[in-house]
Amino acid sequence: MLSPDKLARIGELSRKSKAEGLSIEEAKEQTKLRKEYLETFRSTMRKTIENVKVVDPDGNDVTPEKVQQAKRNNRLN
């Protein structure tokens, strides 16, 4: 998870970008922080999806094969 300080800084840079524009250094910082945020988000989302089990109304496991394969791959790593 991204630290609250980094999330706050992303917001600050976004507001400043809309209000007055960013310097070259600030734009680079913003790009770096956004990239880090997206990597963290994608990793967390991937882990969440891989831990989902889909069950139909009859109680049968109908989890998509792609998700089941990802679970198996993660257990091996």
N, C-alpha and C positions, 0 to 999 in steps of 0.2 A: 504494500500500500504506500502511496506517495504521502510524504509528510505534510501536515497542515500548513507549514511554512511555505513549502513549494506550491501547494494549491493556491494559497493566498497570493503568492508572487505571480502565478499564472493570471489570476484575476486582475491584479494591479497592472500588469503589462497589457492585458487586453483592454482595460479601461483607458489607459494612457494612449494606446494605439488608436483607439476611436476618437479620443479627444484632441490629441495634438501630434500624434505620430511618435515613432520610436527612433532612437539613434541606432546605428549599425550594431553596436555592442548589445543593446537591449533586444534588437530583433534576433540576433544570434542566440541570446539567452532564452528568449521566448520559444524559438524553434527547438532548442535543446530540451526545455522543460516540457513542451508539448509532446515531443517524441518519447520522453521518459514516461509521461502520463499515459500515452497510448499503449506503450509496451506493458506497463503495469495493468492497465485495464484489460487488454487482450489476454494476458496471462491469467488473471483472475477469472475472466469470463470462460476461458477454456477449461480451467479446473472445475468451475461450477457446472458447466455442461457435461463434462466427463463424469461427474458424480450424480447425474440425474438418472433416475430409473422411471421409464414410462410404463404405466400399467393400464390396461383397458378395463372397462366396467366388469368384466368377468374375472379379473384378477390375473390375467395373463401378462407376462412381461413382453412388451412390444417396443422396447428400446431400439432405436435405429441401429443397424449393423455398424455404421460408421462410428457411432458413439461407443459401442461395445468394443470395437477394434482399438479405439484410442485408449480405453481403460486397460485392455490387455497389454498394449505397447508400454503404457506408463508403469505397469507392474513389473515389466521386464527391465526397465531402466533404473 
